[in-house]
Amino acid sequence: MTALDLSSPVAVVGTGTMGQGIAQVALVAGHPVRLYDAVAGRAREAAEAIGARLDRLVEKGRLAAADRDAARDRLLPVDGLAELADCALVVEAALERLDVKQQLFGELEDLVAEDCLLATNTSSLSVTAIGGALRHPGRFVGLHFFNPAPLLPLVEVVSGFATDVTSATRAYETARAWGKTPVACADTPGFIVNRIARPFYAEAFAVYEAQAADPATIDAVLRGSGGFKMGAFELTDLIGQDVNESVTHSVWQSFFQDVRFAPSLAQRRLVESGRLGRKSGHGWYDYAEDAERAEPHTADKEQPPAYVVVEGGLGPAADLIALIREAGIQVREEDEDNGTRLALPSGGQLVLADGQTSAEFRDVVYFDLALDYRTATRIALSAVHDTSPQTLAEAIGLFQALGKDVSVIGDVPGMIVARTVARIIDLAHDAVAKGVATEEDIDTAMRLGVNYPLGPFEWDRRLGRDFAIDVLDEMHERDPSGRYAPSLALYRHAYAVDKREGAS
């Protein structure tokens, strides 16, 4: 099954920001495009707005003037659904209400040809439920674009329970022909991106609710250590707290209130107070012109230790050994069967976040996971009130000697980056095991849809098969609510590798 022919008209129903973006994508790809909106006059306003954006593309040298003129000639706002009768594809980007969408597609089904592909851009509703009201749900599919649709490459092609393979394939190939990067996905709450991304927000909010760190510090650690482009607090302020919380709540409810997807009470209070982020002038951060910029906690300068003793190779943090030597600090190495830590001259220890807490040990400072310890600009440390001041000072001084800013946070299991990445990896394995998508498509979706530095399976391979499950096992022991219980899929993944190694 191939993509739609460029001569085939494409219709977009709903002319808000997303509808306009999808229309522009189809238009620039070469299709005749019809625009319809239930509110009189909006389709024509949307056509004018799209035309203005095409003008800007010409000004920036991204579109030839002749191509712009041809595209404008192919764009037609219409006043009634009947004028979409000859379209080969209708994409709906209307109000996120199931009854509204079901009624719309019911009306469309009576108008368009039998081979017309019907698609919804829903981000939170069930594709199966929307299509379930149709007489012929086999031609119904989800085409979930990301905002802004003309710029972001990812499209989730979602097959409902009754979607025909031929329909899903045609939608997939059409998205690819439009210059997008499609990924195939089963109809599951949140699809790929909004399902697997939940821990990125949830764990940051949980650290905040535990009073372990403030938003600016958590965001700085996610960026500077985790390699994420934005932290969870600044990103949700950009998205809109009401929008982000609504998606979280929808996924949680759709999974029958599974604790792994539970919303944040702190975010709920933010929404209730009207602090919705940038669009309201205040969210986690204050965006008033005269507001003081929130700065992350950064430790004062400390002297580095004269030497460190490496016990056990440091696992995912092994690159630190070379960095410490390059900083002129003596490194002594000792073989330890179960050791992954640095011993300091004070007698204390510096340990990679493993899901345990400093309170459980004598004189232990934890350090957080980093995407790349060489390029990381900030490292988080955690300790308790009775940690030796000398041990904490040496730990701070060590990372400062490596050129890192240091943030000392409260004693929370899994710290910030480690717990976030472990949970993302776990949800990704669970999604594959349940037939949501392939490993490759999940990695692609998370890199392109939310701009993660690595896909979950890329993280997993880099960290080693034991990292995520070990962190989550330890966290589950300390919080037996089920939020951190590793999925059966993650256990099977680790056990399957162990079996192969045992047989070799």
PyMOL commands that set and color helices and strands:
alter all, ss='L'
color gray80, all
select helices_A, chain A and resi 17-29+42-59+65-74+81-84+98-109+127-131+137-139+165-177+193-196+198-209+215-224+232-239+241-254+259-261+265-272+278-280+315-317+319-326+358-360+389-401+417-433+439-449+456-463+465-478+488-503
alter helices_A, ss='H'
color red, helices_A
select strands_A, chain A and resi 10-13+33-36+75-77+89-92+117-120+140-145+154-159+181-186+307-311+330-334+341-343+349-352+364-367+378-382+405-409
alter strands_A, ss='S'
color yellow, strands_A
deselect
rebuild
show_as cartoon
